[in-house]
Every structure is written in C-alpha cells, then in structure tokens.
C-alpha cells in the first residue's frame, strides 16, 4: 500500500458503500413494518394483576341526642336573639384540666369560687338547673398544698372563662403601658381583679348550667314524646281525629264545625298505628348505627340505619352476600357470552378477513 488509490476509484467506492447502507436501512424499515404487534399485550399485562372487588363494611355511630341538642339550641338562640338577649352554648363536650395547689392563696381562691357557686345555687329558681349546679359542687373539693384538682369542665364554659382571664391580662398589660407600677398591678389583681374574675366566671357558669339544663330537658321531652306512643288494637285514625276534634273548642275558645263524614269514613280504614313505625328508633333512641358498604373505588352505599351495631353488621353481611352472588352470576353469563361470540366469529370470518387485509395494506 505504498501508492494512493486514484481519486476516481475512491469516489466510486464511496458511492457503492452509500448505496449499500441505504439498501440496509430500507430493508430494516420494511422488516419493522412486517412485524405483527401483539394486540393482546394490554389484556395480558392487566390480566397479571388480581384485583379485590369485594365490599368493605363501614359502621357509623349516630348520636341522636347530639342532633336533638343542636336542634333545641338553634331554636333557643334564635328566640333569644329576637329579644336582644344571649343564649349560652349548652354543649356537654368536656375538657380536663389539672389545677395545682402551690400556695395557700390558690386554696383560698378555689374555695371562694366554690362558695360563690353554692350561694348562686341557693338563689336559683329553676329546680333542674339548681340540682345540676349542686351536683357539680358536691363533686368538687379543695386539695392540700402540693396536690392537684382535676376539673372536668365543659369546653363551651372553659372557653368563656379563659377569655375572661385573657381580657384581664390584656387590661393589666395596657395599664402597665400607661404607667402603672408592678406593685399597683399586684394590688389591683388581689382585690378588684380577683373579684371581677370570680364574678364573671360565676356568671358564665350559672348561664351555662341553666342553658344546659333547659336543652337536656327538651331533649328528654322529645324522647318521652315518641316513647309515649301506644298501640291500641282496632283503633283507627278516625278515632284519633275525633278525640282531637273534641278538644279543639276548649283550646280555641269557640265551637268548631263537625268533621266531614267522607273524611271520617276514609280515615276509619286506616289503623291508628303503623306497625312498621311504632315507637320508631329515630325518635326514641340515644344512638343509632348507619351501615355502609364501600366498594374498591371508594364509593359508599347506604344500606340502612339500625338501632344496634349488630343489626348494622348483619345488614352488611346480607348485602355483601347478594353482591358476591351477583358477581359470580355475571362471570358465568360473561363466559357463556364469550363462547357464543367466539363460535360466531369462527363461523363467519368475513370481518376478520377484512381486518387482516387492511393491516397487510398498511404494512406495504
């Protein structure tokens, strides 16, 4: 190789090599086009995973007494607002606080608070509110120095008491900024500040106990009302209407016209009590249980509301059993349909042939 190839031969060799690579590239593209894709790849990929399509139970406790408290509190707040008054929040939700007795002053302060409560209870006219406050005081005691007193205080009440303390602290801070000395602040807190805090706290407490007693009384009245329903065999709605109609003149203070005979006749065919709704738990129960079924996608299905947790669980088991049976029936139906479709396709290949022809033409 001591001599270089002529320029013409180099150009000719380069041209031949270029044609070779172009031919190879074209053949490679045609080969790719001829390859038939796996049209079942997605199905095979998804078929590897087994999805749990069973239902999951969800039992939700419903506090019907809380619903009744909310109802009566809302009513009383609106009535009080119409009069330009305030109705205290009667919520019974409790918070727990540990009050440590560090000094004798702490003992005296707590003792004075209980004494003011006793005095307030003695002056109360509402017997239910009075008893509630007396019961609360009877459970309290002033521990020795170094001990702790655990207060189980309703949050609605404690929020107001803490707001009072914060207002006093804000007033002290403002007074300091205006030039009051630490000694003057201490003197004011020991005399006027303590009395303000005790009196305002006593006011919040008595208002809360009164409001709570009123609402609890109404809550109990609602339950007693629905529990008072009597099932008298043979009694009709017409009999109930007659009894109510007989009381109307006394209530309205004037005579009333007679009841329409056609109305009485139609109502005499209806029993006074519906056996399915006699003393219904929605009106009589303190707590109810909502039974739900949750599918794999998070959708919830309400199965019903029951008086006990056991009934709610039983409802789910029955419903879930029907659901599983329906799924099995659907699998059988789908398998039968698949066999029928495959048999039809095997018998009539015209559609399959058209698809093959289209794919072959697309590869050219």
Secondary structure, 3 states (H helix, E strand, C coil): CCCCCCHHHHHHHHHHHHHHHHHHHHHHHHHHHHCCCCCCHHHHHHHCCCCCCCCEEEEEEEEHHHHHHHHHHHHHHHHHHHCCCCCCCCCCCEEEEEEECCCHHHHHHHHHHHHHHHHHHHHCCCHHHHHHHHHHHHCCCCCCCCCEEEEEEEHHHHHHHHHHHHHHHHHHHHHHHCCCCHHHHHHHHHHHHHHHHHHHHHHHHHHHHHHHHHHHHHHHHHHHHHHCCCCCCCCEHHHHHHHHHHHHHHHHCCCCCCCCHHHHHHHCCCECCCHHHCCCHHHHCCEEEEEEEECCCCCEEEEEEECCHHHHHHHHHHHHHHHHHHHHHHHHHHHHHHHHHHHHHHHCCHHHHHHHHHHHHHHC
